Amino acid sequence: MELTGKTALVTGASRGIGRAIATRLAADGALVAVHYGHDDAAARETMAAIERVGGAAFAVRAEFGVDGDVDTLFAGVEQGLTGRPLDILVNNAAAFAGTLDQVTPEEFDRLFAINVKTPYFAIKRALPLLRDGGRIVNVSSAATRIAMPETAYAMTKGAVDVLGRNLAQRLGPRRITVNTVAPGVTETDMNSWIQDAPHLVEQSTAITALGRVGQPEDIADAIAFLVSEDARWITGQWLDVTGGLLLGPGEFRNY
């Protein structure tokens, strides 16, 4: 229970990686603000998962990518914190889009609004609440390390990478660490093809050093370390949490 007495905000926490992060931080003792966009039932499932591990949480509904989204988010967060400071901010919420020929101008704008603009201004809004010595973790993607077909999505995550490095320098005097975590192929609703296309799963595991598809808990455990006291001397880092995706030719792995 390393996080006992701490508070945390996890965006996009109603499902997938976000749910796993919120549940892990709550299990470690933090009071977690569970942000979600619109799916009340999924948010209730996250709250139930937190209850099962003996954690404490409150839900905050705020649709991202619309006017006033950060104001709505923090109105709910501050109400739930009841005057307590914030210790941990995990910017996990994100939208996904297709390939260059598929993305419309409207989708492009929405993608950048949710994936770049919202975390930027969420951090700005959180800083007065965030305790000195706090933690910020931004969730990026392996798509910034390797060439993927979803160009616009990768561009947004590249911006998130730059955001993390710059803020780590800026917030150092307050001992606030800022790190970035990059998942690879992970079994979530966003990657529904994992359930529908076994041949693609086989291809993915073949190019992953550890030989399997990632689980949300794999990402959550890495973030739990970064927000713990054990990671107090780590900031400005980009952590690959992909199981070794595309490290090199697979036929050479046994040499």
C-alpha positions in Angstrom: 0.0 0.0 0.0 2.7 2.4 -1.0 0.2 5.1 -2.1 -1.8 5.2 1.1 -2.9 8.8 1.7 -2.3 9.8 -1.9 -4.8 10.9 -4.5 -4.8 10.2 -8.2 -6.6 11.2 -11.3 -6.7 8.7 -14.2 -8.3 9.8 -17.4 -10.1 7.3 -19.7 -10.4 4.9 -16.7 -13.7 3.2 -17.6 -12.1 0.4 -19.6 -8.9 -1.2 -20.9 -5.6 0.2 -19.8 -7.2 3.1 -17.9 -9.3 0.7 -15.8 -6.2 -1.4 -15.0 -4.3 1.7 -14.0 -7.1 3.0 -11.7 -7.6 -0.4 -10.1 -3.8 -0.8 -9.5 -3.4 2.6 -8.0 -6.4 2.1 -5.8 -5.1 -1.3 -4.7 -1.9 0.5 -3.7 -3.8 2.8 -1.4 -4.6 5.9 -3.5 -8.0 7.6 -3.6 -8.6 7.5 -7.4 -10.7 9.9 -9.5 -12.0 7.6 -12.3 -12.6 9.8 -15.3 -14.8 8.6 -18.1 -16.4 10.2 -21.2 -19.9 8.8 -21.6 -20.3 5.1 -20.7 -21.8 5.0 -17.3 -22.0 1.2 -17.2 -18.3 0.9 -18.0 -17.4 3.4 -15.3 -19.5 1.4 -12.8 -17.5 -1.7 -13.7 -14.3 0.1 -12.9 -15.7 1.3 -9.6 -16.7 -2.3 -8.8 -13.2 -3.6 -9.7 -11.7 -1.0 -7.3 -14.1 -2.0 -4.6 -13.1 -5.7 -5.1 -9.5 -4.8 -4.3 -10.4 -2.8 -1.3 -9.7 0.5 -2.9 -11.5 3.9 -2.8 -12.6 5.9 -5.8 -15.1 8.4 -7.2 -16.2 8.8 -10.8 -16.0 11.9 -12.8 -17.9 12.2 -16.1 -16.5 14.6 -18.7 -16.5 14.3 -22.5 -13.2 15.2 -24.0 -12.8 17.1 -27.3 -15.6 19.5 -26.6 -15.6 23.1 -25.3 -15.2 23.2 -21.5 -14.0 19.6 -21.2 -11.2 20.3 -18.8 -13.4 22.7 -16.7 -16.0 19.9 -16.4 -13.3 17.4 -15.5 -11.7 19.4 -12.7 -15.0 20.6 -11.3 -15.7 16.9 -10.6 -12.2 16.1 -9.4 -12.1 19.0 -6.9 -15.6 18.1 -5.6 -14.4 14.5 -5.0 -11.1 15.5 -3.4 -13.0 17.7 -0.9 -10.1 20.1 -0.4 -7.3 17.6 -0.6 -4.4 18.1 -3.0 -3.7 15.9 -6.0 -0.6 13.7 -6.0 -0.8 11.8 -9.3 -2.1 12.6 -12.7 -2.2 9.9 -15.4 -3.2 11.2 -18.8 -4.5 8.0 -20.4 -7.6 8.9 -22.4 -7.1 8.9 -26.1 -9.0 8.6 -29.4 -7.9 6.4 -32.3 -8.2 7.0 -36.1 -7.3 5.1 -39.2 -4.9 5.6 -42.1 -4.0 8.6 -44.1 -6.7 8.0 -46.7 -9.4 7.3 -44.1 -9.0 10.3 -41.7 -11.3 13.3 -42.5 -10.4 16.8 -41.4 -13.1 16.6 -38.7 -11.6 13.4 -37.4 -8.1 14.9 -37.5 -9.2 17.9 -35.4 -11.0 15.7 -32.9 -8.0 13.4 -32.6 -5.7 16.3 -31.7 -8.2 17.8 -29.4 -8.5 14.6 -27.3 -5.0 13.3 -27.5 -3.0 16.5 -27.3 -5.0 19.5 -26.3 -6.9 17.9 -23.4 -3.8 16.4 -21.6 -1.9 19.7 -22.2 -4.6 21.8 -20.5 -5.4 19.1 -17.9 -1.8 19.4 -16.7 -2.0 23.2 -16.7 -5.3 23.0 -14.6 -3.8 20.3 -12.3 -0.6 22.1 -11.4 -2.2 24.3 -8.7 -3.7 21.2 -7.1 -0.7 19.0 -7.6 1.5 18.6 -4.5 5.2 19.3 -4.7 6.9 15.9 -5.3 3.8 14.7 -7.3 3.8 12.5 -10.3 2.6 13.0 -13.9 2.5 10.1 -16.4 1.4 10.5 -20.0 0.4 7.4 -22.0 1.9 7.5 -25.5 2.3 4.6 -27.9 4.9 2.4 -29.6 3.6 4.1 -32.8 6.1 6.9 -32.2 9.0 4.5 -32.3 8.0 2.5 -35.3 6.2 3.3 -38.6 2.5 2.5 -38.3 -0.3 3.0 -40.8 -2.3 5.2 -38.5 -0.3 8.4 -39.2 -2.5 11.0 -37.5 -2.7 8.9 -34.3 1.1 8.5 -34.2 1.5 12.3 -34.7 -0.7 13.0 -31.7 1.4 10.6 -29.6 4.6 12.2 -30.8 3.3 15.5 -29.4 2.7 13.7 -26.1 6.3 12.5 -26.0 7.5 16.1 -26.5 5.1 17.3 -23.8 6.6 14.9 -21.3 10.2 15.9 -21.9 9.6 19.6 -21.7 7.4 19.5 -18.6 9.9 17.3 -16.8 12.5 20.1 -17.1 10.0 22.8 -16.2 8.5 21.1 -13.2 11.8 19.8 -11.8 12.1 22.6 -9.2 8.9 21.4 -7.6 10.2 17.8 -7.6 7.3 16.8 -9.8 8.3 13.9 -12.0 6.9 13.6 -15.6 7.3 10.4 -17.5 5.9 8.8 -20.6 4.8 5.2 -21.0 4.4 3.7 -24.5 2.3 0.5 -24.7 2.5 -1.8 -27.7 -0.1 -4.3 -28.9 -2.4 -4.6 -25.9 -5.6 -6.5 -25.5 -8.2 -3.7 -25.1 -11.5 -2.6 -26.7 -9.5 -0.3 -29.0 -7.7 -3.4 -30.3 -10.8 -5.5 -30.8 -9.2 -7.3 -33.7 -7.3 -9.3 -31.1 -10.5 -11.2 -30.5 -11.5 -11.4 -34.1 -8.4 -12.1 -36.0 -6.2 -14.9 -34.6 -3.8 -14.7 -37.5 -3.0 -11.1 -36.7 -2.4 -12.0 -33.1 0.1 -14.7 -34.3 1.8 -12.1 -36.4 2.0 -9.7 -33.5 3.5 -12.2 -31.1 6.0 -13.2 -33.7 7.5 -9.7 -33.7 7.4 -9.3 -29.9 10.5 -10.5 -28.0 8.4 -11.8 -25.1 6.1 -13.7 -27.4 2.6 -12.6 -26.4 0.1 -9.8 -26.7 0.2 -7.3 -23.8 -2.4 -7.1 -21.1 -3.7 -3.8 -19.5 -2.2 -4.9 -16.2 1.3 -5.0 -17.9 1.0 -1.2 -18.5 -0.7 -0.5 -15.2 2.2 -2.2 -13.2 4.8 0.0 -15.0 2.9 3.1 -14.2 2.4 2.0 -10.6 6.2 2.0 -10.3 6.6 5.4 -11.9 4.2 7.0 -9.5 5.7 5.3 -6.5 8.4 6.7 -4.2 10.8 4.2 -5.7 10.8 6.2 -8.9 11.6 9.5 -7.3 14.8 10.0 -9.3 13.3 9.2 -12.7 11.9 12.0 -14.8 11.7 13.0 -18.4 11.9 9.4 -19.5 10.0 7.5 -22.3 9.4 3.9 -21.1 8.8 1.2 -23.7 6.2 -1.2 -22.3 5.7 -3.4 -25.4 7.3 -6.7 -24.4 10.1 -5.9 -26.9 8.0 -5.1 -30.0 10.2 -5.1 -33.2 13.5 -5.2 -31.4 15.0 -7.0 -34.3 14.7 -10.0 -36.7 12.9 -12.8 -34.9 15.1 -15.5 -36.4 18.1 -14.1 -34.5 16.5 -14.2 -31.0 18.0 -17.6 -30.0 21.6 -16.6 -30.8 
